[in-house]
Amino acid sequence: MAVGMHAVASGQLGVCFEHGDVASTLERVPARPVEIQALSEERSLAAAGILQERGMQTRPMGRYGRMLQCKEARSDEVKLSDRPNTGDIPQHPLRRLLFQFMPILQVIQTLDRHMLRLDIIAGVTVGIMAIPQSMSYASIAGLPYEYGLYSACVPPLVYAFLGQSRQLAVGPVAMVSLLVEAGLANVLTEEECPESFMNGALIEGVHQSELCRGEYAKLAIMTAALVGVLQIAARVLRLQFLVSFLGHPVTSGFTSAAAIIIGFSQLKYILGYEIKKSQYIYETLHSVFKNIHETQKTPLILGLITLVFLIVNKRIAQQHKRLSMMGPLGPLVCCFVGTVLVGVVPSLREEHHIDYVGDIPSVLKEGWSVGTEGWSLQAVREILPTALSACLIGYMESIAIGKNLAAKHDYDIDAGQELFALGVANLVGAVFSCYPVTGSFSRSAVSNATGAKTQLAGLTTSIVMMCTLLFLTPLFYYMPNFVLAAIVISSVIPLVAYEEAIKLWRIKKQDFILWVTAFMGTLLFGVLFGIAIAVALSLIIVISESVRPQITILWRIPGTAIYRPIKQENNGTFVPNVFIARIGSSMYFANASFIKDVLMAYVADLEEVNRTEYVVLEMTPVVSVDSTAVHVLQDVVNAFRTRGVHIAFAMVGNRVEKTIRKAKLDEFIGEQWFFPTVNEAVLFCLRHQQAKREAGVDPDAKADASCPEVPLKPVRPGDEIGFSNDLHHACTAIFVNLVTDAPEVAFRIMAVLGKHLLTVRRAHIEAMDEDHAVGVAVTSAVAPVGAKHTYFVRSTRHPGK
């Protein structure tokens, strides 16, 4: 989920749980037999029905298809809704639906006085922290400060009723604020903002957010409404899985670059001179160094002192549990000290160029703009890219934080319900003059650290913000801008994941290149283009992995019926004239031809070394095939048959088998060429080869579906010795296959192992009858002519295998 944001969430919210030393514990436990028990038939059927229903819910199109065919209404099918009611959810359909869409109703039933006290403390703490943060983020979005306060008030109230995360703090965040400013800059027309135009052309270097605040604010509010509509629509269509396509490297690179852009956008308040506002880092840097001589010492010194205090304060709060409250209170302390200092010392305002907030409209005096007045459908086309970006990034942030917190507190959240809750919060918030919001990393971490237990913490935060809007806005008049800038910079510093880039370089160079590409693309070409790069790179990764699936070559471990990949098992052997491969993904129109070409190339390469007469395809990873893949499979079979090569299919899944039968491909290939295991397929191929040779069939002759009758002749391996380090977690497995067993051979083998300082932890000897079809016990009446020995050994020289 929010795949790319999970690392950031884990970094700021902490690790979900601690792993015990399970391995060492198991080593100390004495070996005791463990009985495999079977679930009762009734409970097994119920479990199967529940899991099938859940599987259909994950595939909405398939589910709707079944509904249209009236196949879902079977009376014996177990529905999720038919499960026993294990909680306090009512059984009445309407009430159950209400509880489903308003999780707070279920949580309230378990609320007690202690939980309520913790929620109030957490909510008040987050509310105090949200006051300066929301004002700072509104400034990043190019909006007046009051819009940040609005956005920190209404959406948390809505989310408290609809959201499932109990610690998530919803409101304005730096990343979405930057997207709003970057996407809506200079979008207003000449009719809407004539001050920004001259002779019909937009004046270069002007900012419509400063010249036409009212019209620009309407666009930001409409963007919030469109974000809400998109998120609700995505929930209805079950599109929340789309964020999984954004890979972690590209999202981490984008987030890091966006954090740097946000930080540089606040430098003008600390340096004390005007810096060109731009989403392009090179323009900002040029403006910084061009006018560096205009730096004002007083705001620079005070700003740096504030920034250092916030960073040190946060680290102290994280390292010392008793001082954890210092973290969220740090910004409030800075705001209080800065406001008092600027208000009491007039020379700071008049002589030392300290910018301050100024007048913030009070809701009591000037009211609150509520409604959809001024919204225009004509502007949707202009704001749609911004809304899509805010929708995507906002949901990724929120779901990453929510899942991390849910894992810490041992409860589950539904990604679809979270998407719906965010959508309604944005849509309702837009009616109350809010711009797009999502879950906040820093405030959610504070909510969790201060003991939030339910969604009532978010409700309390909303009440705190409402009281602020009603009574406290006059107190912010002399709040210095360098304090707000320092708060923003200290908040985005953890988002610059340079350590992640170093880690990716060590793990996989390809992912490191993706990280750098997204990072540099966002810095050089802007935030919106950076998102486009991140999405494009993620899709390229997905497409490249799916159109070029891994074709794994299998070989046999001597002395066994086990077939393993040649890259995982170093001690295997190939079966003469038989080529075995595993197709690594589902087959569809984009990768079917690639699979065909690779198989043909492999067979051609083996012509001199191990001429192929049979190809066995292991189909376990292939969960589906489309019509194009069916045609390609038919072409593959045809192409190999013209070369005298037969194809056998092993471990074909149920869905693939249905498609093959509907396409009548099984009739074309021949049902005798489908097998439940690779070993059975290989044995049949060897019997078929022997039958051809006895019938005098030319090996180079064209193969077809018909074949000579294959008798069940024994396929007997010779004397073989093989071993594997992958079949047991703690021991090396040694396999000895003897065509003719000898008395006391097991003692001789163990003596040889002992000479090489190997201890046998477990041994298994399986006698074989003359046909080698099944193993028989030593006490069988059939005289055994061979045996399969399996020994699990460990070295006495060193611990391990």
C-alpha positions, -999 to +999 in steps of 0.1 A: +000+000+000+009+028-003+040+011-012+064+039-015+053+058+017+056+028+041+093+034+048+087+070+057+058+060+079+078+034+096+106+059+102+084+085+118+059+063+135+083+036+147+086-001+141+053-021+142+065-049+165+096-065+178+107-099+165+116-125+191+145-148+186+123-177+173+151-196+157+172-199+189+141-207+209+132-236+185+168-249+188+164-251+226+131-269+225+135-307+227+123-325+196+088-338+201+065-353+175+038-329+162+005-343+151-011-329+120-048-326+128-077-321+104-104-295+108-139-309+109-157-313+076-183-287+085-158-260+096-136-268+065-165-262+042-175-230+060-139-218+058-137-226+021-169-207+014-157-177+033-124-176+015-141-181-019-164-152-012-134-130-001-117-140-033-146-128-053-146-095-035-110-089-045-121-094-082-152-072-086-155-077-123-156-115-119-181-111-090-204-089-111-202-114-139-213-141-116-241-120-103-253-114-139-253-152-145-272-157-112-246-181-100-240-164-067-274-171-052-266-207-042-283-215-009-253-236+003-227-208-003-213-192+028-213-154+026-191-131+046-222-115+059-235-150+071-206-155+094-213-156+131-215-122+147-184-121+169-186-084+179-212-058+186-222-052+150-261-053+147-277-079+125-303-055+109-291-048+073-295-010+076-278-008+110-251-031+098-245-008+068-244+022+091-218+006+114-198-004+083-195+031+069-192+048+104-167+027+123-168+052+152-202+037+162-186+004+170-156+019+187-178+040+210-194+009+224-160-001+239-152+033+252-144+038+289-133+068+310-096+060+307-097+058+269-118+090+267-092+108+288-063+096+266-082+107+235-089+141+248-052+146+258-041+134+223-067+155+205-058+186+223-020+180+218-025+175+181-048+205+178-022+227+195+005+214+171-018+218+141-024+255+146+011+267+134+015+238+110-018+244+092-010+281+088+025+273+075+011+247+050-015+272+038+013+296+030+030+268+010-002+264-010-003+301-017-034+306+004-042+330+033-035+315+067-071+311+077-076+284+050-051+262+067-071+266+099-103+257+081-087+226+066-074+215+100-109+218+115-136+203+093-119+173+076-108+158+109-143+160+121-156+141+090-129+116+091-135+109+128-169+095+119-160+076+087-123+066+090-111+034+105-077+045+117-079+055+154-046+075+155-045+091+120-045+129+121-061+143+090-055+178+078-032+200+056+002+185+048+033+200+032+034+176+002-002+182-009+001+219-003+031+220-026+011+201-053-017+227-050+006+256-054+025+241-083-006+230-101-027+261-097+000+287-103-010+310-132-041+289-140-065+319-136-077+335-169-074+372-177-111+377-168-105+361-134-072+378-126-067+409-149-039+422-126-016+393-138-020+401-175-006+428-197-016+432-234-033+399-232-002+380-220+006+367-186+032+389-169+064+368-162+073+363-126+039+373-111+020+351-087-017+350-091-021+336-056-008+370-043-026+393-068-060+376-069-063+358-035-101+353-037-102+337-071-071+316-064-087+304-032-118+293-051-097+272-074-080+255-044-114+248-028-127+234-060-096+212-062-105+198-028-140+190-040-127+173-071-102+153-050-131+142-029-152+131-059-122+112-074-115+094-042-152+084-037-154+073-073-122+053-069-137+036-038-169+027-057-149+013-086-125-005-061-095+013-077-076+016-044-052-010-056-038+014-082-014+030-057+003-004-055+017+003-090+039+031-076+071+014-067+090+024-035+121+037-051+103+062-074+079+074-046+108+078-022+128+098-048+098+120-055+091+126-018+127+135-011+128+160-040+095+175-031+106+179+006+137+199-007+115+221-028+093+228+002+122+236+024+137+261-002+104+278-006+106+289+030+140+304+029+128+339+021+113+342+056+146+333+072+170+351+049+148+382+050+146+391+013+122+381-016+131+349-034+114+339-066+086+314-058+091+284-081+087+247-082+119+244-101+149+241-077+174+257-101+152+289-104+150+291-066+187+286-061+195+312-088+172+337-070+188+329-036+224+334-047+216+363-070+203+384-040+223+368-012+238+402-004+203+414+007+203+389+036+189+404+068+209+393+099+181+395+124+156+371+108+185+348+098+198+345+133+163+341+149+152+317+122+183+295+126+179+295+164+143+285+160+152+257+135+179+243+157+157+244+187+129+225+168+153+198+156+171+193+189+138+194+208+124+167+185+154+144+190+153+148+227+116+139+227+123+108+207+152+096+228+137+103+262+102+089+268+096+111+298+101+142+277+080+130+247+055+158+252+083+183+243+080+172+206+045+184+198+048+214+222+080+226+205+063+245+176+038+260+200+066+273+223+084+288+193+052+305+182+045+319+216+080+332+222+082+346+186+049+363+188+056+379+222+091+390+210+078+407+178+048+422+196+068+437+225+098+449+204+085+473+177+120+477+163+120+441+151+091+450+128+101+484+118+139+483+115+150+446+113+125+435+085+108+408+105+077+397+086+047+386+106+013+370+100-009+401+104-047+400+106-065+367+103-103+370+099-122+358+129-152+335+123-172+354+149-167+388+133-165+381+096-182+347+093-172+315+076-177+312+038-199+280+034-213+267+002-205+262-034-208+297-046-182+306-072-176+270-082-174+266-120-174+234-140-154+252-167-124+252-143-124+214-139-103+209-169-076+232-155-076+218-120-079+181-129-042+173-131-037+189-097-066+171-083-053+137-096-019+143-082-033+154-048-056+124-048-029+099-055-002+113-032-026+121-005-041+086-004-006+070-005+005+090+025-027+083+045-029+046+038+008+041+046+004+059+080-029+042+088-016+007+081+015+013+101-005+026+131-030-003+128-002-028+129+012-012+160-021-014+178-033-048+164-063-038+144-071-038+107-082-011+084-098-015+050-081+004+022-114+011+004-131+025+035-101+048+041-103+060+005-140+067+010-134+085+043-108+108+028-130+115-002-159+126+019-136+146+042-123+165+012-157+169-004-174+182+028-143+202+036-145+220+002-180+232+012-165+248+042-136+265+023-110+239+028-082+229+004-071+192-002-061+173+030-047+139+039-031+121+068-001+139+084+031+120+093+041+142+121+007+148+137-002+112+135+030+103+152+022+127+180-014+114+183+000+079+187+027+089+211+002+108+234-020+077+237-049+082+212-072+051+214-101+059+192-113+083+165-125+107+193-090+121+193-096+135+158-129+148+170-112+166+198-086+181+175-115+195+154-130+211+184-097+227+194-094+241+158-130+254+160-123+272+192-092+287+177-111+300+147-138+315+170-117+331+197-079+329+192-071+343+158-063+378+171-035+363+191-017+353+159-013+389+146+024+393+155+034+357+149+067+359+129+070+342+095+104+329+103+089+307+130+064+292+106+092+287+080+113+269+106+084+246+115+079+237+079+116+230+073+119+209+105+089+189+094+102+180+059+138+172+068+129+136+077+112+132+043+146+136+025+154+099+024+191+100+014+198+070+035+172+051+014+192+059-017+224+045-001+205+014+009+191+009-026+226+012-040+237-017-019+207-038-025+199-033-062+215-008-085+184-007-108+162+006-079+189+032-071+187+045-107+149+047-104+153+067-072+177+091-087+156+095-118+125+104-099+145+126-075+163+146-102+132+147-124+112+163-097+139+188-088+146+199-123+112+196-140+088+204-112+065+186-088+037+177-113+061+165-139+079+146-111+047+127-103+043+120-140+079+106-140+072+085-109+040+071-123+057+064-157+087+047-142+064+026-119+043+015-149+074+008-169+086-015-141+053-033-139+050-037-177+086-048-181+083-074-154+050-087-168+059-087-205+093-104-198+084-130-172+111-152-158+114-186-175+130-208-149+150-239-160+144-270-138+167-300-133+164-331-112+181-337-079+197-372-083+181-399-063+148-381-060+117-371-079+123-334-070+129-308-097+145-276-087+157-244-105+193-246-117+201-213-100+189-225-066+202-260-067+238-266-078+238-303-077+212-313-102+212-332-135+193-329-167+171-357-180+184-367-215+163-353-243+138-336-219+138-299-213+119-287-182+109-250-177+086-231-153+067-201-167+070-173-141+037-154-145+003-154-161+002-154-199-015-126-218-013-107-251+018-087-240+041-116-229+029-146-248+051-141-278+081-134-255+075-168-238+073-185-271+106-170-284+125-178-252+114-214-252+123-218-289+157-202-282+164-225-253+156-257-273+177-244-302+207-238-279+205-273-265+206-289-300+242-301-297+245-308-260+212-324-251+189-326-281+154-319-270+126-344-278+102-334-250+094-301-234+078-301-200+062-268-189+055-263-152+025-240-150+021-233-113+027-195-115+004-192-145-029-183-128-046-171-160-043-171-198-061-149-223-072-156-258-039-143-273-020-166-250-042-196-261-033-189-297+004-185-289+003-218-269-012-235-300+016-219-321+042-231-297+029-267-298+028-265-336+063-251-339+077-278-317+058-306-333+072-297-367+107-302-351+096-336-337+093-322-301+064-330-279+051-306-251+038-318-218+021-295-193+024-300-155+005-285-126-020-265-147-043-245-124-080-246-124-086-213-141-061-220-168-075-254-173-111-240-178-098-215-204-079-243-222-110-265-223-132-237-235-108-230-263-106-267-270-069-265-268-068-297-247-082-316-277-055-301-300-027-309-276-041-341-263-054-347-228-026-373-222-001-345-222-014-329-190-001-340-157-005-332-120+033-331-113+065-325-131+078-360-122+048-377-137+052-357-169+089-366-172+081-403-165+055-403-192+079-386-217+105-413-210+079-440-215+067-423-247+103-421-260+108-458-253+076-467-270+085-446-301+119-463-304+103-498-301+078-488-327+106-476-350+094-440-352+120-416-365+129-391-337+131-363-363+096-370-376+069-345-371+051-350-338+014-349-334-013-352-307-016-389-314+011-412-301+019-448-298+003-465-269+025-459-239+026-489-216+032-485-179+067-497-181+090-492-151+112-461-153+140-470-131+168-446-121+203-460-118+227-459-089+227-422-080+239-400-053+226-364-048+224-338-021+207-305-014+210-277+011+176-262+003+152-289+013+158-285+051+164-253+071+191-268+093+204-300+076+219-311+043+199-337+026+218-366+010+200-390-014+214-424-023+195-444-049+205-481-053+192-503-080+201-534-059+201-529-022+228-546-002+227-558+034+239-534+060+245-507+033+229-481+056+255-487+083+283-484+057+269-451+044+266-437+079+301-449+087+314-430+056+295-399+067+309-402+102+345-403+089+338-370+073+326-355+106+289-355+096+262-365+120+230-381+108+200-363+124+174-383+105+174-412+080+147-426+058+150-458+037+123-466+012+123-500-004+111-503-040+093-531-058+104-543-092+082-518-111+095-489-091+060-476-091+055-473-054+076-478-024+069-509-002+077-516+033+107-538+041+083-564+055+064-567+023+060-600+007+075-586-025+113-590-025+128-556-028+154-552-055+164-515-047+161-488-022+161-451-018+181-438+011+176-402+024+199-388+052+197-354+068+231-346+081+249-317+099+286-310+103+304-314+136+332-291+125+310-260+127+273-252+134+250-255+105+249-276+073 
